[in-house]
């Protein structure tokens, strides 16, 4: 199961109810933080989470509203005696920008970290999931991300029981895709397992409509996308290279996404009613994120 916890859902300026952009993806032992706006470490604690549990930090771009929380977060992780190396992934220039941040104050107890500059395609993979990036089109170099869970095999209890199979090492091997010999008879993994399709969660950060956004949204089980303005401010969105709510909904609809969550919302909107209405005009399965919204998928 994947859990998403929104820590900040505003854009350039925070409000009383919305912090700067950030959300956490929890999966097994992984706690992957996407962007880290100012105040993110406090949001993490309010949510009942621990900064020292973060395993990876993914940065879409280096505009201040997405990164001003990094120094404070790293400092807190150091104070909490973070016991591993933090892997940070971001677009080209990330090493330089992070170095500038960490030399802008008297850094103390900063944790061990490794910065990876990524472009398009898979940039991390293990036996359970992979992380992918696609270039977006913004006023600074920007990338979006996909978390893709790998397909798994699940034992079909009914078929296994008919073959006399019970819990134990034999079933374990079959679930791992191995064929076995049981009571002198060969049993293939396909005979007693079903494929459970892995989930795809994508994040389209600051951008105008582009091919990268379409690729991220393609067949996503959950698409998290900026929707900074309503479509009556299309010209303003284009000027500052952002998506409108309509843009985000069309990207979801045209690329077979299953669910859309709108975030990165302009402080001008005191209510989400009009945002929901506009989004659902073009893509019905849409919600608007609030700070501390939790989604399980």
PyMOL commands that set and color helices and strands:
alter all, ss='L'
color gray80, all
select helices_A, chain A and resi 40-46+51-53+64-67+70-79+94-102+157-162+169-175+189-192+211-217+231-239+245-254+273-282
alter helices_A, ss='H'
color red, helices_A
select strands_A, chain A and resi 2-8+22-27+30-34+56-58+86-90+113-117+121-125+129-136+142-149+152-155+180-182+185-187+193-196+200-204+222-226+260-263+286-288+294-296
alter strands_A, ss='S'
color yellow, strands_A
deselect
rebuild
show_as cartoon
